[in-house]
Amino acid sequence: MNQKLIFVVDDNVMFADMLSDHLSRNPAYKVMTFDTGEACLKNLFHDPDLIILDYYLNDVYKDAANGLEILQAMKNQKYDPKVIMLSSQERYAVAAQTISKGARHYVIKDDDAFKNIDKILRDIF
C-alpha cells in the first residue's frame, strides 16, 4: 500500500499531536508534524500529498509567519499542495480569504474538526 504523506502544521503542540495521532491510526496515512510554517517549508522536499495548515501559526512564536504567509511562500516556490486551512476563526471572510489564496478547504477547530477532516480526506484520496 502506498501511504499518503500528510503534514500537520500547528503551533498548538497538544492539538497537533492529537490530530497526528488520530490520522496515524489510518494505515493509509503517514503523518509529519511541524510547529512552525517555516519548518514545513524546509521539509517540502518530502513532497506531501496534503498539508493541514493552521491559520494562526504565530500565537506561540510571535515572529513566525501565519498560515496565509506560508501558503503564499509555497506558491512562490512553485509548490501547489493540497491544503486544508485549520482555524478557530468562524468568520466567513477568513474562510473565503484562505480559499482565494489557494487552500482547498477550510476547517474550524471545534468538536467536529477531526470528523470534518476525515470527510475531506475521503473525498481527496
C-alpha positions in Angstrom: 0.0 0.0 0.0 1.3 3.5 -0.9 0.8 5.7 2.1 -0.3 9.3 1.6 2.0 11.8 3.4 0.2 14.4 5.4 1.9 17.4 7.0 0.2 18.8 10.2 1.4 22.3 10.8 0.2 23.9 14.1 1.9 25.8 16.9 -0.6 24.3 19.4 1.5 21.2 20.1 -1.2 19.4 22.0 -3.7 19.9 19.2 -1.2 18.9 16.6 -0.2 15.8 18.5 -3.9 14.8 18.9 -4.6 15.3 15.2 -1.4 13.5 14.2 -2.3 10.5 16.4 -5.8 10.5 15.0 -4.7 10.5 11.4 -1.9 7.9 12.1 -4.5 5.4 13.2 -5.3 5.0 9.5 -2.6 2.9 7.9 -3.1 4.7 4.6 -1.5 7.9 6.1 2.0 8.8 7.2 2.0 12.0 9.2 4.7 14.5 9.9 4.1 17.3 12.4 5.6 20.8 12.5 5.1 23.6 14.9 6.0 26.4 12.5 5.3 27.1 8.9 9.0 27.7 8.3 9.8 24.1 9.4 7.1 22.9 7.0 8.6 24.9 4.1 12.1 23.4 4.8 10.5 19.9 4.5 8.6 20.3 1.3 11.2 18.1 -0.4 9.3 15.2 1.2 6.5 16.1 -1.3 3.5 15.8 1.0 0.2 14.7 -0.6 -1.7 17.1 1.8 -0.9 19.8 4.3 -3.2 20.7 7.2 -2.1 24.2 8.0 -3.1 26.3 11.0 -4.3 29.9 10.1 -2.7 31.4 13.2 0.8 30.0 13.4 2.2 32.8 15.4 0.3 32.5 18.7 3.3 30.8 20.3 6.2 32.0 18.2 5.3 35.7 17.7 7.8 36.3 14.9 6.6 33.2 12.9 4.7 33.5 9.7 1.0 32.9 9.7 -0.8 30.3 7.6 -1.6 32.6 4.7 2.0 33.8 4.5 3.2 30.1 4.4 0.6 29.3 1.7 1.9 32.2 -0.3 5.6 31.2 0.3 4.7 27.7 -1.1 3.3 29.3 -4.2 6.3 31.5 -4.6 8.4 28.3 -4.5 6.2 27.0 -7.4 4.7 24.4 -5.0 1.0 24.0 -5.1 0.0 21.4 -2.5 -3.5 20.4 -1.4 -4.0 22.5 1.7 -6.7 22.3 4.4 -6.6 25.5 6.4 -7.4 25.0 10.0 -8.5 27.7 12.4 -10.6 28.7 15.3 -11.9 31.6 13.2 -15.5 31.1 12.4 -15.8 34.2 10.2 -16.8 33.6 6.6 -14.4 36.4 5.4 -11.4 34.5 6.9 -12.5 31.2 5.3 -13.1 32.9 1.9 -9.7 34.6 2.1 -7.9 31.4 2.6 -9.7 29.7 -0.2 -9.0 32.6 -2.5 -5.3 32.3 -1.6 -5.2 28.6 -2.6 -6.4 26.5 0.3 -8.7 23.7 -1.0 -10.7 23.5 2.2 -11.3 25.4 5.5 -12.0 23.6 8.8 -12.9 25.2 12.0 -11.2 23.9 15.1 -14.2 22.8 17.0 -15.6 19.5 18.4 -16.2 18.3 14.8 -12.8 19.2 13.4 -11.4 15.6 13.2 -14.7 14.3 11.7 -14.7 17.1 9.1 -11.0 16.5 8.2 -11.7 12.7 7.9 -14.6 13.5 5.4 -12.4 15.8 3.4 -9.6 13.2 3.3 -12.1 10.5 2.0 -13.1 13.0 -0.8 -9.5 13.9 -1.7 -8.0 10.4 -1.6 
